[in-house]
Amino acid sequence: MSDKTVLITGGASGIGCQTAQKFREEGYRIVVADRYRCEVEPDLFIQADLTDPTAREAIVAQIDRLDVLVNCAGVNLQEQEWELAGFEMSMTINCTAVFDLSTQLIGKLSETGGAIINIASMWSYFGSPKSPGYSASKGAIVSLTRSMAVAWADKGVRTNAVAPGWVKTKMTEAARADSARFETISARIPMQRWAEPEEVASVIFFLASENASYVNGAIIPVDGGYMAG
C-alpha cells in the first residue's frame, strides 16, 4: 500500500464504488465520503451530507494528504427538479459541492501534483424533460471543469471530467425496468449495450494516472458512442 490517497465522494455504490475498487487495486489509500456505508470498505469512511457546508468542511478537516479527488456524488430527482427545492438540491450536490470541496482541497492537491476528476454526463449536452436540475448541474460541471483546469494548472493540478452515458447503476433502475424504454435506449447506443460501472471507473483512473499527465480540461464521453449518433 502506497501513501497515495484518493478521496471519492459518492463512493458507496455505482460508479463511485467501482472507482474505489479500481484505486484500491492500484494501491491507493481510499477515503470515501457519502451518506451511506460502502460496498467496498475504504480505509476511511466519512459519513456526510454534501448539501451541508459544515459537513463539507468536516471532510476537508480529515484529509492530511490528497493525490486524487473524484467528485462522484450525484443525484437525479426527476420531476421534483421542476420545483425550486428539488432544483436547488440537485445543483448543490451535483455542482456546488464539487466547487466547494475542490477549492478547499486545492492546497493539498498542489502539494502532491494531484488530479481532480469530475462527473459530467450525456445530459451535459442535451436537455432532459424530466430532470432540469440534473441537466443544468451537469452542464455547469463541464464549464467548471474547464475553469479549474486553466486556473490550477500552474499549481501542478490537472482537472478533467468523464461524461457517462447509460450505465447500469441504481440511478438508471427505472429506465432498465421499463422494457420498452430499455430497448429504445439500447437501440440508440452504437455499441448496443449499457456500460458497466467499472468501465467508467477505468477511465476515471486513467485521468488520475501518469498516463494522462498532459490531459487537462478534457471532458471524455464514456457512452458507447451515444452522443456521436
FIGUVEX-514745 format. One line per field, with one value per residue (C-alpha): residue number from 0; z, x, y. Coordinates in steps of 0.02 Angstrom, whole numbers. Each point is the difference from the previous one (the first is absolute). Example, Ala and Ser with C-alpha at 12.3 -4.5 7.8 and 13.67 -1.06 7.14 Angstrom:
REM FIGUVEX-514745
num	[0:1]
zz	[390:-33]
xx	[615:69]
yy	[-225:172]
END
This chain:
REM FIGUVEX-514745
num	[0:1:2:3:4:5:6:7:8:9:10:11:12:13:14:15:16:17:18:19:20:21:22:23:24:25:26:27:28:29:30:31:32:33:34:35:36:37:38:39:40:41:42:43:44:45:46:47:48:49:50:51:52:53:54:55:56:57:58:59:60:61:62:63:64:65:66:67:68:69:70:71:72:73:74:75:76:77:78:79:80:81:82:83:84:85:86:87:88:89:90:91:92:93:94:95:96:97:98:99:100:101:102:103:104:105:106:107:108:109:110:111:112:113:114:115:116:117:118:119:120:121:122:123:124:125:126:127:128:129:130:131:132:133:134:135:136:137:138:139:140:141:142:143:144:145:146:147:148:149:150:151:152:153:154:155:156:157:158:159:160:161:162:163:164:165:166:167:168:169:170:171:172:173:174:175:176:177:178:179:180:181:182:183:184:185:186:187:188:189:190:191:192:193:194:195:196:197:198:199:200:201:202:203:204:205:206:207:208:209:210:211:212:213:214:215:216:217:218:219:220:221:222:223:224:225:226:227:228]
zz	[0:-51:89:-153:52:-99:66:-86:38:-33:12:85:-158:-189:-92:162:77:-153:-2:180:-49:-147:102:136:-130:-50:180:53:173:-21:84:-37:47:-17:95:0:40:-143:-95:-9:174:-12:110:65:-14:32:17:-73:-76:-139:3:169:-8:176:-56:-146:118:109:-148:-38:182:-6:-154:36:-172:-164:-171:-89:28:-87:13:-33:113:-100:8:-129:77:-162:-3:174:-84:-79:177:70:149:-111:-127:134:82:-165:-37:175:-1:-183:-19:151:109:-139:-3:190:34:-145:52:182:-49:-137:122:45:-184:-50:128:-89:-181:8:-111:8:-96:-9:-63:-143:-100:-171:71:4:-186:-25:103:107:9:170:82:-29:156:-43:-178:55:134:-119:-131:133:43:-176:17:180:-48:-136:118:130:-134:-57:175:87:-131:65:169:-81:15:-150:-8:-119:-8:-67:-79:22:-107:51:141:102:167:127:-85:-160:80:-53:-182:-4:81:-138:-139:-140:57:28:-178:-74:93:-41:-184:0:74:-142:108:34:187:162:91:155:141:-4:-181:59:150:-113:-95:164:55:-167:22:173:-60:-75:-166:-6:57:-141:2:79:-25:-97:9:-54:-52:63:-89:-132:-135:58:-23:-166:-77]
xx	[0:72:-36:-92:-176:-160:-158:-158:-165:-151:110:-127:-73:-5:139:72:11:85:119:48:31:109:108:16:63:130:61:-80:-62:-189:-104:-187:-122:-183:-163:4:125:102:-13:191:70:114:148:-101:-188:-70:-188:-53:-148:78:-142:67:150:51:7:110:117:6:55:142:55:31:112:187:65:-94:59:-168:-172:-144:-159:-120:-148:-156:-189:-139:-167:-98:-161:35:130:-140:-29:126:50:38:93:107:40:56:108:75:51:49:91:16:75:125:54:10:97:119:42:23:115:102:142:16:-9:133:119:-7:-23:-170:-152:-185:-127:-178:-153:-92:-132:-76:-132:134:-31:-187:-153:-103:-188:-8:163:37:107:105:27:40:122:90:12:77:126:70:35:59:122:76:12:89:116:60:3:99:118:138:-21:38:-180:-92:-190:-103:-172:-85:-173:-85:-145:-119:81:-68:-18:-137:-36:-55:-100:-167:54:65:-157:-108:29:-60:109:148:-12:-19:153:103:-41:66:168:120:81:-173:25:4:163:55:53:177:18:-24:113:143:-7:-5:157:84:-31:79:152:167:-63:-108:138:-35:-190:-78:-172:-66:-178:5:-164:-18:-162:29:-19:-172:40:86:-158]
yy	[0:168:163:66:48:20:82:-59:86:-108:-154:-113:-77:3:90:67:-173:-73:149:-39:-181:51:118:-132:-124:129:18:164:43:20:135:-1:138:-48:-7:-190:-136:-69:-162:6:32:154:42:147:25:174:6:166:91:103:126:58:120:-52:-182:48:92:-156:-104:121:0:-188:4:8:-48:-1:-59:-21:75:-88:103:-143:39:36:3:1:46:-14:104:69:110:103:63:125:-108:-150:106:79:-167:-74:152:-3:-184:-13:166:114:-137:-38:182:13:-159:30:178:-52:-144:83:34:-184:-50:126:-76:-168:59:-80:-18:39:-103:63:-91:83:-94:-24:118:135:17:-16:36:-117:31:-87:57:185:15:-151:60:178:-59:-118:137:109:-137:11:186:-17:-138:108:150:-106:-69:170:75:-137:-70:113:-83:-168:-60:-71:5:-106:-79:-154:10:-168:-56:-138:-98:-146:89:32:167:-89:-141:72:19:-178:-68:76:-127:114:144:-115:-65:174:64:-154:15:179:-51:-47:-134:-72:-19:100:35:-93:118:-68:58:179:-28:-55:165:97:-91:35:186:-8:-98:50:-68:158:117:126:-15:154:76:-150:-66:-182:-84:-178:-39:-134:132:60:185:-32:-72]
END
